[in-house]
Amino acid sequence: MITMLVMAALFFVVYVGGRPKVLERERLQSEIALLQEQLEAEQARTDKLRELEVYTQTKKYAEEVAKEVLGYVYDGEIIFRLDD
C-alpha cells in the first residue's frame, strides 16, 4: 500500500510538476525558431543594403541618377519623350 502511495506521489510530481517545464521548453523552442527566421531575414536584408551601398558609389549609378532624376544628357545625345 505504501509502495503504491509512493509511486502515485512520484507519478504526480513527475507528470504534473514536470509538465509546465515541458510546455515552457516547447514555447521557448518555438520562440527560438521564430527569432532564427527573423535573424536570417534581417541578414538577407543587410546583404542587399550592402550591395546597394556599393552600387550607389559607382559611376553607372551616378549617370543613372543624373539622367533619370536631373534630366542630364551627354553632348549629342537626343532624348525622345512620348506625351501621355
N, C-alpha and C positions, 0 to 999 in steps of 0.2 A: 504494500500500500504506500509506504513512504517512497519507495522507488518510483512509483507512478506519479506521486506528487512532485518529486524532484524532476522527473522527466517532463511533466506538464509545465512546471515553472521554467525549466530550461528552454523548452519549446517557445513558451510565451516571451521570454527575454530575447531569444534569438530572432524569432519571426516578427513579433510586434515591435520590439525595440530596435531591431536592425532594419526594418522596412523603411522608416524615414531616411536612413542613411543611404539606402539603395536608391530611393527616389531622388534624393539630393544629388547623388553621384550622376544619375541619368540626366537630371536637369543641367548640371554643370557640364557634362559631356556634350549635350545639345548646344549649350551656350558657346562652348569652345569651338564646335564645328561652325556655328554661325559666325563667330568672330574670325575664324580662319578664312572663311569665304570673303568676308568684308576686307580682310587684310590683303588677300590676293587681288581683289578688285581694285583696291587703292594702289597696290604696287603696279598693276597694269596701267592705271590712270597716270601714275607718276612717270612711268616709262614713256607714255605718249606725250606728256607735257615736256619731258626732257628732249624728245625728238623734235617737238615744236620749237623749243628754245633754240636748238641747234639750227633748225631751218630758218628761223627768223633772223639769224645772223648771216645769212648767205646773200650774195648779190642777186640771185634769182628772186628771192623774197622781196628785196628792196625794189627791183624792177616791177614785180607784180603789183606791189602797193602803189608805186608811182603811176603806173598805167591805170589800174582799176579805181583807185581812190582819188588820186590827184589829177588824173586825165593827162598825164605826160605822154609824149610820143618821141621816138627817135627822129632825127632830122631825115626828111624824105619819106617818112612813114605816113601812110594815108589810112585814116580810120573811116569806116563806113558804119553808119548807125541807121537802124530802121525805126521809123516812128510807129508807135503802137496805135 
